[in-house]
Amino acid sequence: MFGSTRKCLIGLLSLAAASLAIAEDLSVTVNGLVLSGTHTKPVALTVCDSRGQPNHNLTPGIAVLRRDSFSPTDPAREGAREFAVFLTVAKLIRQSPLSAVIGITSRNGLLLPESAQALTRSVLMGVPVVTVSNGGQVSPDSNNLFIEAGRLNEADARRVLTQCMLRYGNFQPSADPVNPTPAELATLQRQVTQYQESFDAANSALQIASL
C-alpha cells in the first residue's frame, strides 16, 4: 500500500510541480465541489487510484481576479463586481470541481468592498481564496477567511495553492453561505489555517533564499 501510494504521489509531483516533501503528504482522495442551485456540495475526488496511479484528469482550476478600473462611486456599476465574482466562481466550479481563486489586491493590500464581500461568500461556499498584492504585502483579513500570500508573487502563489488543493482539497461548504453557523466557521477557519501554514512556509523559504 505504501509503495503504490508513494508511486501515485511521485506521479503527482510533476503534475503539481510540488516538492517531494509536499507530494508525500498528498491524500488519496480530497473533497471537491459541485454546484447545487446557488449552493455547493462536497464531492469526493480521487487523487490516486487503488494501484497508486495519479489521476491526471484532476487538475485544479484556479481563477485570477484582478482589480478593475470602475469607479467605486459609479452607480451604473453598483453590484457589478459582486456579480462578476459569483459568475466567475460558478463557471470555475462547473469546469473543475477542485477550484480556487487568487484575488489581486491594490498596492496597499486591499480588495474593493464588493469584491471582498463576494469572495468571502465564495470561501463560505468552499472555495479557497488567496490574496496577492502587487505591492508585496497583503493586509490581514479580520474574518480570517482569506489565505494571505504574503510576499509571494502571483506565479508562486499559484504554485503553492495548487499543492494545497491536491493535499487538502476544497473547504467544507456552509449549508447557508449567507448565515454560517459558529461550528461551520470554526471548521472553515481550521481549514484556512492549513493552507496558510503552507503559504507561511513558502514565505519563510523565500526570505531565507534572499539572505
N, CA, C and O of each residue as an XYZ file, in Angstrom:
844
protein
N       0.831     -1.208      0.000
C       0.000      0.000      0.000
C       0.859      1.248      0.000
O       0.598      2.207     -0.726
N       1.904      1.213      0.844
C       2.771      2.389      0.922
C       3.458      2.617     -0.414
O       3.615      3.752     -0.865
N       3.878      1.479     -1.062
C       4.580      1.618     -2.327
C       3.709      2.209     -3.404
O       4.155      3.073     -4.159
N       2.453      1.753     -3.489
C       1.558      2.272     -4.515
C       1.188      3.720     -4.253
O       1.076      4.516     -5.185
N       0.998      4.065     -2.978
C       0.679      5.457     -2.642
C       1.847      6.368     -2.982
O       1.659      7.460     -3.518
N       3.047      5.914     -2.668
C       4.228      6.725     -2.976
C       4.371      6.903     -4.486
O       4.752      7.972     -4.964
N       4.056      5.824     -5.239
C       4.131      5.899     -6.691
C       3.183      6.959     -7.214
O       3.520      7.728     -8.114
N       1.988      6.986     -6.632
C       0.998      7.990     -7.030
C       1.479      9.387     -6.716
O       1.353     10.298     -7.534
N       2.034      9.553     -5.522
C       2.463     10.876     -5.095
C       3.609     11.391     -5.937
O       3.685     12.585     -6.228
N       4.504     10.494     -6.333
C       5.607     10.907     -7.190
C       5.074     11.325     -8.554
O       5.578     12.264     -9.170
N       4.034     10.608     -9.023
C       3.422     10.993    -10.290
C       2.801     12.367    -10.214
O       2.887     13.147    -11.163
N       2.172     12.671     -9.082
C       1.568     13.986     -8.912
C       2.595     15.084     -8.716
O       2.282     16.267     -8.846
N       3.807     14.696     -8.408
C       4.883     15.664     -8.245
C       5.041     16.499     -9.506
O       5.120     17.726     -9.438
N       5.086     15.838    -10.651
C       5.233     16.572    -11.903
C       3.950     17.303    -12.256
O       3.990     18.382    -12.846
N       2.815     16.725    -11.898
C       1.529     17.349    -12.207
C       1.362     18.664    -11.485
O       0.883     19.634    -12.073
N       1.744     18.719    -10.233
C       1.552     19.917     -9.427
C       2.809     20.749     -9.292
O       2.768     21.812     -8.673
N       3.924     20.304     -9.848
C       5.206     20.988     -9.717
C       5.524     21.225     -8.254
O       5.993     22.298     -7.872
N       5.260     20.191     -7.422
C       5.448     20.301     -5.980
C       6.789     19.712     -5.589
O       7.412     18.984     -6.362
N       7.228     20.036     -4.375
C       8.428     19.429     -3.852
C       8.100     18.028     -3.375
O       6.935     17.732     -3.109
N       9.112     17.138     -3.255
C       8.878     15.775     -2.830
C       8.286     15.735     -1.434
O       7.416     14.911     -1.154
N       8.743     16.607     -0.560
C       8.237     16.610      0.810
C       6.749     16.900      0.832
O       6.005     16.302      1.609
N       6.306     17.832     -0.033
C       4.885     18.163     -0.085
C       4.121     17.031     -0.748
O       3.036     16.671     -0.293
N       4.677     16.457     -1.829
C       3.969     15.426     -2.566
C       3.706     14.206     -1.708
O       2.664     13.567     -1.857
N       4.627     13.861     -0.810
C       4.451     12.682      0.023
C       3.292     12.829      1.002
O       2.816     11.837      1.555
N       2.837     14.060      1.220
C       1.749     14.290      2.157
C       0.379     14.315      1.473
O      -0.638     14.470      2.149
N       0.336     14.165      0.152
C      -0.926     14.237     -0.549
C      -1.842     13.094     -0.146
O      -1.385     11.980      0.113
N      -3.142     13.377     -0.094
C      -4.125     12.356      0.239
C      -4.472     11.563     -1.018
O      -4.210     12.014     -2.133
N      -5.057     10.391     -0.838
C      -5.523      9.600     -1.968
C      -6.816     10.185     -2.518
O      -7.048     10.152     -3.727
N      -7.661     10.720     -1.639
C      -8.868     11.418     -2.069
C      -8.944     12.761     -1.357
O      -8.449     12.912     -0.240
N      -9.566     13.729     -2.010
C      -9.798     15.037     -1.408
C     -11.225     15.456     -1.735
O     -11.864     14.875     -2.613
N     -11.713     16.449     -1.040
C     -13.045     16.970     -1.311
C     -13.004     18.035     -2.393
O     -12.184     18.952     -2.352
N     -13.904     17.900     -3.362
C     -14.114     18.936     -4.356
C     -15.500     19.519     -4.169
O     -16.130     19.304     -3.133
N     -15.980     20.254     -5.157
C     -17.279     20.909     -5.051
C     -18.104     20.693     -6.314
O     -17.568     20.616     -7.419
N     -19.412     20.596     -6.128
C     -20.352     20.628     -7.248
C     -21.422     21.653     -6.912
O     -21.769     21.847     -5.747
N     -21.938     22.307     -7.944
C     -22.993     23.285     -7.745
C     -24.337     22.583     -7.577
O     -24.643     21.609     -8.265
N     -25.133     23.109     -6.640
C     -26.497     22.638     -6.433
C     -27.360     23.884     -6.282
O     -27.552     24.397     -5.179
N     -27.877     24.360     -7.412
C     -28.592     25.634     -7.396
C     -27.614     26.769     -7.155
O     -26.647     26.936     -7.899
N     -27.868     27.543     -6.116
C     -26.954     28.636     -5.757
C     -25.998     28.239     -4.637
O     -25.249     29.070     -4.123
N     -26.031     26.956     -4.264
C     -25.163     26.452     -3.207
C     -24.174     25.440     -3.785
O     -24.242     25.086     -4.962
N     -23.270     24.990     -2.945
C     -22.318     23.965     -3.354
C     -22.398     22.779     -2.399
O     -22.787     22.915     -1.240
N     -22.022     21.623     -2.911
C     -21.968     20.416     -2.098
C     -20.607     19.760     -2.284
O     -20.036     19.813     -3.373
N     -20.082     19.136     -1.221
C     -18.787     18.454     -1.352
C     -18.920     17.161     -2.141
O     -19.947     16.485     -2.078
N     -17.880     16.827     -2.877
C     -17.834     15.581     -3.628
C     -16.424     15.022     -3.507
O     -15.449     15.769     -3.590
N     -16.311     13.718     -3.311
C     -15.001     13.090     -3.173
C     -14.325     12.985     -4.528
O     -14.928     12.526     -5.498
N     -13.071     13.410     -4.590
C     -12.289     13.361     -5.823
C     -11.083     12.451     -5.611
O     -10.397     12.539     -4.592
N     -10.838     11.593     -6.566
C      -9.734     10.656     -6.465
C      -8.437     11.311     -6.940
O      -8.326     11.726     -8.094
N      -7.469     11.398     -6.046
C      -6.150     11.915     -6.404
C      -5.295     10.786     -6.966
O      -4.554     10.973     -7.931
N      -5.407      9.602     -6.344
C      -4.691      8.406     -6.790
C      -5.651      7.227     -6.779
O      -6.529      7.145     -5.920
N      -5.488      6.309     -7.735
C      -6.345      5.125     -7.743
C      -5.765      4.037     -6.835
O      -4.740      4.238     -6.184
N      -6.433      2.891     -6.804
C      -6.030      1.818     -5.889
C      -4.660      1.238     -6.217
O      -4.043      0.582     -5.378
N      -4.184      1.478     -7.437
C      -2.866      0.994     -7.833
C      -1.773      2.038     -7.618
O      -0.604      1.816     -7.931
N      -2.190      3.188     -7.071
C      -1.213      4.237     -6.812
C      -0.932      5.120     -8.003
O       0.037      5.880     -8.001
N      -1.784      5.028     -9.041
C      -1.577      5.850    -10.228
C      -2.246      7.208    -10.045
O      -3.397      7.273     -9.615
N      -1.541      8.296    -10.366
C      -2.139      9.628    -10.202
C      -3.261      9.867    -11.203
O      -3.210      9.398    -12.340
N      -4.254     10.592    -10.769
C      -5.365     10.957    -11.632
C      -4.990     12.227    -12.393
O      -5.149     13.338    -11.889
N      -4.493     12.042    -13.609
C      -4.029     13.194    -14.388
C      -5.187     14.064    -14.886
O      -4.970     15.172    -15.375
N      -6.408     13.560    -14.760
C      -7.564     14.361    -15.143
C      -7.976     15.333    -14.045
O      -8.803     16.219    -14.261
N      -7.392     15.158    -12.872
C      -7.728     16.033    -11.748
C      -6.741     17.199    -11.711
O      -5.702     17.140    -11.054
N      -7.087     18.228    -12.414
C      -6.248     19.420    -12.464
C      -6.968     20.558    -11.750
O      -8.063     20.935    -12.167
N      -6.394     21.115    -10.696
C      -7.048     22.228    -10.002
C      -7.342     23.392    -10.944
O      -6.504     23.784    -11.756
N      -8.544     23.930    -10.816
C      -8.910     25.115    -11.585
C      -8.728     26.354    -10.731
O      -9.320     26.465     -9.657
N      -7.914     27.283    -11.199
C      -7.617     28.496    -10.434
C      -7.935     29.720    -11.285
O      -7.386     29.893    -12.372
N      -8.824     30.561    -10.780
C      -9.159     31.808    -11.464
C      -8.432     32.958    -10.788
O      -8.307     32.989     -9.564
N      -7.953     33.903    -11.591
C      -7.278     35.088    -11.064
C      -8.185     36.290    -11.291
O      -8.511     36.629    -12.428
N      -8.588     36.927    -10.201
C      -9.457     38.101    -10.281
C      -8.632     39.347    -10.009
O      -8.038     39.499     -8.941
N      -8.606     40.233    -10.995
C      -7.817     41.460    -10.874
C      -8.725     42.647    -10.615
O      -9.916     42.618    -10.922
N      -8.150     43.678    -10.051
C      -8.904     44.918     -9.822
C      -9.265     45.532    -11.167
O      -8.464     45.531    -12.102
N     -10.498     46.063    -11.247
C     -10.911     46.712    -12.487
C     -10.748     48.223    -12.360
O     -10.325     48.741    -11.327
N     -11.095     48.904    -13.433
C     -10.927     50.362    -13.454
C     -12.233     51.101    -13.185
O     -12.299     52.318    -13.357
N     -13.291     50.372    -12.757
C     -14.564     51.023    -12.480
C     -14.435     51.931    -11.260
O     -13.739     51.608    -10.297
N     -15.106     53.050    -11.318
C     -15.120     53.938    -10.163
C     -16.006     53.343     -9.082
O     -17.119     52.904     -9.376
N     -15.534     53.317     -7.822
C     -16.355     52.748     -6.748
C     -17.678     53.466     -6.566
O     -18.619     52.898     -6.013
N     -17.767     54.735     -7.034
C     -18.989     55.507     -6.859
C     -19.863     55.526     -8.115
O     -20.872     56.231     -8.154
N     -19.489     54.768     -9.127
C     -20.251     54.747    -10.372
C     -21.538     53.964    -10.157
O     -21.478     52.750     -9.960
N     -22.713     54.616    -10.188
C     -23.968     53.914     -9.918
C     -24.274     52.844    -10.950
O     -24.960     51.868    -10.646
N     -23.770     53.015    -12.176
C     -24.036     52.029    -13.222
C     -23.320     50.713    -12.941
O     -23.673     49.667    -13.484
N     -22.308     50.789    -12.084
C     -21.538     49.592    -11.766
C     -21.911     49.020    -10.399
O     -21.236     48.113     -9.912
N     -22.957     49.524     -9.780
C     -23.353     49.037     -8.462
C     -23.716     47.549     -8.548
O     -24.610     47.162     -9.300
N     -23.034     46.749     -7.792
C     -23.292     45.320     -7.791
C     -22.597     44.564     -8.908
O     -22.641     43.334     -8.943
N     -21.944     45.292     -9.838
C     -21.331     44.626    -10.996
C     -20.162     43.747    -10.581
O     -20.014     42.630    -11.076
N     -19.331     44.250     -9.673
C     -18.169     43.468     -9.255
C     -18.599     42.185     -8.537
O     -18.068     41.105     -8.797
N     -19.566     42.325     -7.633
C     -20.044     41.171     -6.878
C     -20.614     40.115     -7.825
O     -20.340     38.925     -7.674
N     -21.397     40.553     -8.787
C     -21.986     39.636     -9.753
C     -20.883     38.965    -10.579
O     -20.947     37.767    -10.851
N     -19.877     39.744    -10.974
C     -18.788     39.204    -11.791
C     -18.025     38.122    -11.038
O     -17.622     37.121    -11.629
N     -17.824     38.317     -9.741
C     -17.123     37.319     -8.931
C     -17.939     36.031     -8.857
O     -17.407     34.943     -9.080
N     -19.233     36.151     -8.544
C     -20.087     34.961     -8.442
C     -20.147     34.212     -9.773
O     -20.129     32.982     -9.802
N     -20.219     34.964    -10.873
C     -20.283     34.348    -12.194
C     -18.990     33.590    -12.490
O     -19.019     32.479    -13.020
N     -17.862     34.200    -12.144
C     -16.566     33.563    -12.372
C     -16.420     32.293    -11.547
O     -15.957     31.271    -12.052
N     -16.816     32.356    -10.277
C     -16.695     31.197     -9.389
C     -17.603     30.057     -9.843
O     -17.192     28.896     -9.839
N     -18.839     30.384    -10.236
C     -19.771     29.358    -10.701
C     -19.231     28.667    -11.955
O     -19.288     27.443    -12.070
N     -18.711     29.454    -12.887
C     -18.147     28.889    -14.117
C     -16.939     28.018    -13.803
O     -16.743     26.965    -14.410
N     -16.135     28.468    -12.851
C     -14.934     27.724    -12.463
C     -15.291     26.356    -11.894
O     -14.680     25.351    -12.256
N     -16.281     26.316    -11.002
C     -16.675     25.051    -10.380
C     -17.255     24.092    -11.422
O     -17.035     22.883    -11.347
N     -17.995     24.631    -12.391
C     -18.540     23.768    -13.445
C     -17.417     23.154    -14.283
O     -17.524     22.019    -14.747
N     -16.350     23.913    -14.468
C     -15.235     23.433    -15.279
C     -14.311     22.504    -14.509
O     -13.752     21.565    -15.076
N     -14.151     22.766    -13.222
C     -13.259     21.949    -12.400
C     -13.812     21.868    -10.985
O     -13.963     22.898    -10.328
N     -14.120     20.660    -10.498
C     -14.655     20.541     -9.139
C     -13.633     20.865     -8.055
O     -13.994     21.042     -6.892
N     -12.363     20.943     -8.432
C     -11.314     21.330     -7.490
C     -10.910     22.750     -7.853
O     -10.029     22.959     -8.687
N     -11.562     23.731     -7.220
C     -11.462     25.127     -7.651
C     -10.994     26.055     -6.547
O     -11.259     25.828     -5.366
N     -10.290     27.108     -6.954
C      -9.833     28.135     -6.019
C      -9.664     29.447     -6.769
O      -9.679     29.482     -8.000
N      -9.503     30.524     -6.011
C      -9.394     31.858     -6.600
C      -8.182     32.586     -6.026
O      -7.882     32.486     -4.836
N      -7.498     33.315     -6.893
C      -6.457     34.248     -6.465
C      -6.994     35.649     -6.700
O      -7.328     36.004     -7.831
N      -7.080     36.441     -5.652
C      -7.562     37.815     -5.768
C      -6.398     38.783     -5.700
O      -5.675     38.823     -4.704
N      -6.212     39.563     -6.750
C      -5.133     40.553     -6.789
C      -5.627     41.839     -6.123
O      -6.624     42.422     -6.549
N      -4.936     42.267     -5.098
C      -5.353     43.452     -4.340
C      -4.649     44.699     -4.857
O      -3.820     44.630     -5.765
N      -4.987     45.826     -4.272
C      -4.283     47.068     -4.561
C      -2.881     47.002     -3.960
O      -2.550     46.041     -3.264
N      -2.068     48.002     -4.219
C      -0.702     48.001     -3.707
C      -0.652     48.052     -2.183
O       0.338     47.646     -1.573
N      -1.728     48.554     -1.572
C      -1.764     48.573     -0.101
C      -2.414     47.319      0.467
O      -2.685     47.245      1.666
N      -2.669     46.316     -0.405
C      -3.150     45.025      0.067
C      -4.636     44.945      0.319
O      -5.082     44.075      1.068
N      -5.424     45.827     -0.285
C      -6.869     45.837     -0.032
C      -7.651     45.406     -1.265
O      -7.272     45.708     -2.397
N      -8.747     44.696     -1.025
C      -9.702     44.369     -2.068
C     -10.817     45.403     -2.041
O     -11.123     45.956     -0.984
N     -11.428     45.670     -3.194
C     -12.589     46.546     -3.205
C     -13.702     45.890     -2.387
O     -13.846     44.668     -2.422
N     -14.493     46.682     -1.650
C     -15.500     46.117     -0.742
C     -16.435     45.103     -1.390
O     -16.695     44.048     -0.812
N     -16.946     45.408     -2.588
C     -17.861     44.473     -3.253
C     -17.159     43.163     -3.573
O     -17.725     42.087     -3.385
N     -15.931     43.256     -4.054
C     -15.170     42.050     -4.383
C     -14.885     41.232     -3.135
O     -14.999     40.006     -3.140
N     -14.510     41.932     -2.059
C     -14.207     41.237     -0.804
C     -15.434     40.510     -0.274
O     -15.333     39.386      0.219
N     -16.592     41.152     -0.375
C     -17.826     40.534      0.112
C     -18.159     39.283     -0.698
O     -18.526     38.253     -0.133
N     -18.031     39.375     -2.016
C     -18.338     38.235     -2.870
C     -17.337     37.104     -2.664
O     -17.711     35.931     -2.666
N     -16.068     37.453     -2.488
C     -15.047     36.430     -2.271
C     -15.218     35.757     -0.909
O     -14.964     34.561     -0.769
N     -15.646     36.520      0.085
C     -15.911     35.931      1.403
C     -17.031     34.903      1.302
O     -16.947     33.827      1.894
N     -18.068     35.232      0.557
C     -19.163     34.269      0.370
C     -18.666     33.052     -0.415
O     -19.109     31.930     -0.168
N     -17.749     33.272     -1.354
C     -17.192     32.152     -2.112
C     -16.437     31.197     -1.194
O     -16.515     29.979     -1.352
N     -15.703     31.762     -0.229
C     -14.996     30.924      0.741
C     -15.999     30.103      1.537
O     -15.775     28.919      1.787
N     -17.098     30.722      1.935
C     -18.129     30.022      2.699
C     -18.814     28.946      1.859
O     -19.456     28.045      2.400
N     -18.676     29.042      0.542
C     -19.186     28.011     -0.360
C     -18.156     26.909     -0.571
O     -18.420     25.930     -1.269
N     -16.965     27.071      0.042
C     -15.951     26.034     -0.023
C     -14.784     26.316     -0.942
O     -13.929     25.452     -1.138
N     -14.730     27.523     -1.516
C     -13.682     27.863     -2.475
C     -12.544     28.607     -1.780
O     -12.769     29.708     -1.275
N     -11.336     28.054     -1.733
C     -10.204     28.780     -1.134
C      -9.903     30.052     -1.926
O      -9.918     30.044     -3.157
N      -9.631     31.131     -1.218
C      -9.286     32.411     -1.844
C      -7.949     32.889     -1.290
O      -7.784     33.048     -0.081
N      -7.008     33.113     -2.186
C      -5.685     33.620     -1.807
C      -5.567     35.061     -2.279
O      -5.849     35.359     -3.439
N      -5.154     35.952     -1.395
C      -4.967     37.346     -1.776
C      -3.494     37.622     -2.049
O      -2.623     37.296     -1.243
N      -3.234     38.231     -3.206
C      -1.877     38.572     -3.636
C      -1.827     40.065     -3.913
O      -2.700     40.601     -4.595
N      -0.820     40.733     -3.394
C      -0.667     42.167     -3.590
C       0.499     42.460     -4.515
O       1.582     41.895     -4.366
N       0.267     43.352     -5.476
C       1.361     43.785     -6.340
C       2.399     44.562     -5.558
O       3.545     44.704     -5.983
N       1.973     45.068     -4.394
C       2.899     45.818     -3.554
C       3.731     44.920     -2.660
O       4.628     45.399     -1.966
N       3.448     43.621     -2.663
C       4.268     42.683     -1.912
C       3.790     42.396     -0.503
O       4.437     41.633      0.214
N       2.674     42.983     -0.083
C       2.176     42.722      1.268
C       0.665     42.854      1.276
O       0.124     43.810      0.720
N      -0.017     41.915      1.895
C      -1.479     41.912      1.956
C      -1.925     42.231      3.367
O      -1.381     41.697      4.333
N      -2.924     43.108      3.487
C      -3.464     43.434      4.800
C      -4.179     42.224      5.382
O      -4.932     41.560      4.669
N      -3.961     41.917      6.669
C      -4.620     40.753      7.286
C      -6.140     40.865      7.204
O      -6.695     41.951      7.372
N      -6.800     39.759      6.948
C      -8.252     39.738      6.879
C      -8.820     39.539      8.270
O      -8.496     38.556      8.937
N      -9.661     40.458      8.715
C     -10.178     40.416     10.080
C     -11.046     39.182     10.342
O     -11.158     38.732     11.482
N     -11.662     38.635      9.286
C     -12.507     37.451      9.449
C     -11.717     36.154      9.340
O     -12.260     35.072      9.563
N     -10.447     36.261      8.999
C      -9.581     35.086      8.885
C     -10.133     34.064      7.897
O     -10.043     32.859      8.131
N     -10.705     34.545      6.790
C     -11.264     33.641      5.787
C     -10.438     33.609      4.508
O     -10.566     32.671      3.722
N      -9.593     34.612      4.281
C      -8.731     34.610      3.112
C      -7.352     34.068      3.480
O      -6.887     34.231      4.608
N      -6.721     33.435      2.529
C      -5.345     32.978      2.693
C      -4.447     34.088      2.160
O      -4.634     34.554      1.036
N      -3.493     34.503      2.946
C      -2.639     35.632      2.569
C      -1.339     35.127      1.963
O      -0.612     34.354      2.588
N      -1.047     35.570      0.736
C       0.151     35.114      0.033
C       1.420     35.744      0.580
O       2.525     35.291      0.281
N       1.259     36.795      1.385
C       2.448     37.457      1.929
C       3.247     38.128      0.830
O       2.718     38.964      0.097
N       4.529     37.768      0.706
C       5.395     38.371     -0.302
C       5.513     37.525     -1.570
O       6.315     37.836     -2.451
N       4.731     36.474     -1.663
C       4.762     35.644     -2.862
C       4.098     36.384     -4.023
O       3.085     37.060     -3.843
N       4.681     36.248     -5.215
C       4.050     36.843     -6.383
C       2.948     35.915     -6.894
O       2.708     34.849     -6.327
N       2.291     36.328     -7.957
C       1.151     35.562     -8.460
C       1.545     34.140     -8.870
O       0.829     33.187     -8.562
N       2.674     33.994     -9.562
C       3.109     32.673    -10.030
C       3.428     31.746     -8.860
O       3.032     30.580     -8.862
N       4.146     32.264     -7.858
C       4.489     31.443     -6.690
C       3.239     31.103     -5.883
O       3.108     29.992     -5.368
N       2.320     32.065     -5.777
C       1.068     31.805     -5.051
C       0.267     30.708     -5.743
O      -0.312     29.849     -5.078
N       0.231     30.732     -7.053
C      -0.482     29.692     -7.810
C       0.149     28.318     -7.570
O      -0.558     27.322     -7.415
N       1.466     28.274     -7.541
C       2.165     27.006     -7.329
C       1.830     26.423     -5.955
O       1.501     25.242     -5.842
N       1.915     27.254     -4.910
C       1.625     26.773     -3.558
C       0.152     26.409     -3.421
O      -0.191     25.431     -2.757
N      -0.712     27.191     -4.046
C      -2.147     26.921     -3.986
C      -2.471     25.582     -4.647
O      -3.289     24.819     -4.133
N      -1.844     25.296     -5.767
C      -2.060     24.012     -6.444
C      -1.655     22.854     -5.552
O      -2.362     21.850     -5.463
N      -0.524     22.994     -4.898
C      -0.057     21.963     -3.973
C      -1.064     21.746     -2.841
O      -1.386     20.610     -2.492
N      -1.552     22.847     -2.277
C      -2.506     22.757     -1.166
C      -3.810     22.097     -1.599
O      -4.386     21.308     -0.852
N      -4.273     22.418     -2.801
C      -5.539     21.863     -3.263
C      -5.449     20.353     -3.436
O      -6.394     19.629     -3.120
N      -4.303     19.876     -3.941
C      -4.125     18.439     -4.113
C      -3.894     17.741     -2.776
O      -4.129     16.540     -2.645
N      -3.434     18.497     -1.793
C      -3.192     17.906     -0.475
C      -4.434     17.958      0.410
O      -4.763     16.984      1.086
N      -5.124     19.106      0.400
C      -6.239     19.306      1.332
C      -7.615     19.330      0.670
O      -8.619     19.079      1.336
N      -7.678     19.628     -0.626
C      -8.962     19.743     -1.303
C      -9.657     21.062     -0.996
O      -9.067     21.973     -0.414
N     -10.912     21.146     -1.395
C     -11.701     22.349     -1.123
C     -12.159     22.386      0.327
O     -12.119     21.379      1.034
N     -12.595     23.565      0.758
C     -13.121     23.712      2.106
C     -14.496     23.047      2.204
O     -15.158     22.782      1.201
N     -14.897     22.789      3.450
C     -16.248     22.287      3.703
C     -17.235     23.442      3.515
O     -17.159     24.427      4.250
N     -18.160     23.349      2.550
C     -19.081     24.469      2.331
C     -20.122     24.587      3.434
O     -20.538     23.583      4.013
N     -20.537     25.805      3.722
C     -21.598     26.036      4.699
C     -22.947     25.706      4.061
O     -23.140     25.908      2.862
N     -23.857     25.207      4.854
C     -25.198     24.899      4.343
C     -25.871     26.162      3.815
O     -26.564     26.129      2.797
N     -25.660     27.279      4.518
C     -26.167     28.579      4.085
C     -25.003     29.568      4.139
O     -24.690     30.083      5.213
N     -24.354     29.845      3.001
C     -23.181     30.727      2.997
C     -23.458     32.142      3.506
O     -22.542     32.853      3.918
N     -24.711     32.536      3.475
C     -25.062     33.879      3.970
C     -25.109     33.896      5.492
O     -24.817     34.920      6.111
N     -25.475     32.775      6.097
C     -25.588     32.686      7.554
C     -24.899     31.418      8.067
O     -25.577     30.485      8.499
N     -23.587     31.371      8.025
C     -22.887     30.174      8.521
C     -23.011     30.042     10.024
O     -23.089     31.043     10.736
N     -23.031     28.815     10.507
C     -23.121     28.574     11.944
C     -21.742     28.734     12.576
O     -20.734     28.656     11.873
N     -21.678     28.956     13.885
C     -20.375     29.037     14.559
C     -19.518     27.791     14.327
O     -18.303     27.891     14.158
N     -20.155     26.623     14.318
C     -19.412     25.372     14.090
C     -18.836     25.342     12.684
O     -17.700     24.911     12.488
N     -19.610     25.796     11.704
C     -19.128     25.828     10.318
C     -17.969     26.797     10.175
O     -16.997     26.506      9.479
N     -18.067     27.949     10.830
C     -16.979     28.924     10.774
C     -15.708     28.383     11.424
O     -14.604     28.609     10.928
N     -15.868     27.674     12.528
C     -14.709     27.106     13.217
C     -14.008     26.074     12.332
O     -12.780     26.051     12.250
N     -14.798     25.221     11.668
C     -14.228     24.232     10.750
C     -13.517     24.912      9.590
O     -12.419     24.515      9.201
N     -14.149     25.931      9.049
C     -13.575     26.667      7.927
C     -12.260     27.325      8.314
O     -11.288     27.269      7.560
N     -12.227     27.945      9.482
C     -11.014     28.624      9.920
C      -9.859     27.645     10.125
O      -8.701     27.984      9.878
N     -10.177     26.426     10.577
C      -9.130     25.409     10.701
C      -8.586     25.027      9.322
O      -7.384     24.812      9.160
N      -9.465     24.945      8.344
C      -9.024     24.592      7.003
C      -8.214     25.722      6.373
O      -7.231     25.472      5.675
N      -8.626     26.955      6.618
C      -7.860     28.102      6.127
C      -6.461     28.092      6.740
O      -5.476     28.383      6.060
N      -6.379     27.758      8.019
C      -5.091     27.703      8.712
C      -4.162     26.681      8.071
O      -2.960     26.921      7.959
N      -4.713     25.536      7.648
C      -3.900     24.533      6.970
C      -3.232     25.126      5.732
O      -2.027     24.980      5.527
N      -4.032     25.791      4.923
C      -3.500     26.436      3.727
C      -2.482     27.512      4.103
O      -1.402     27.594      3.518
N      -2.845     28.338      5.094
C      -1.993     29.467      5.462
C      -0.620     28.995      5.923
O       0.385     29.652      5.652
N      -0.571     27.872      6.612
C       0.718     27.348      7.075
C       1.634     27.025      5.906
O       2.844     27.234      5.993
N       1.074     26.518      4.814
C       1.880     26.230      3.631
C       2.397     27.520      2.997
O       3.540     27.579      2.545
N       1.556     28.550      2.966
C       1.984     29.828      2.410
C       3.016     30.498      3.309
O       3.954     31.125      2.817
N       2.851     30.371      4.609
C       3.838     30.929      5.536
C       5.188     30.241      5.355
O       6.234     30.889      5.400
N       5.157     28.923      5.149
C       6.395     28.178      4.941
C       7.080     28.622      3.656
O       8.304     28.741      3.613
N       6.295     28.866      2.611
C       6.855     29.326      1.342
C       7.458     30.716      1.493
O       8.488     31.017      0.889
N       6.813     31.574      2.304
C       7.357     32.903      2.553
C       8.660     32.830      3.335
O       9.597     33.582      3.067
N       8.716     31.924      4.299
C       9.946     31.752      5.074
C      11.093     31.278      4.194
O      12.228     31.735      4.330
N      10.779     30.348      3.283
C      11.797     29.848      2.366
C      12.277     30.964      1.447
O      13.466     31.047      1.138
N      11.361     31.819      1.011
C      11.731     32.949      0.154
C      12.624     33.929      0.883
O      13.581     34.456      0.316
N      12.304     34.171      2.155
C      13.106     35.092      2.957
C      14.518     34.540      3.177
O      15.496     35.284      3.101
N      14.623     33.240      3.450
C      15.931     32.627      3.663
C      16.753     32.675      2.373
O      17.959     32.920      2.412
N      16.101     32.440      1.236
C      16.801     32.438     -0.047
C      17.326     33.819     -0.409
O      18.296     33.947     -1.157
N      16.674     34.862      0.130
C      17.087     36.226     -0.197
C      18.226     36.737      0.688
O      18.773     37.810      0.432
N      18.584     35.983      1.720
C      19.647     36.409      2.628
C      21.025     36.313      1.964
O      22.036     36.634      2.590
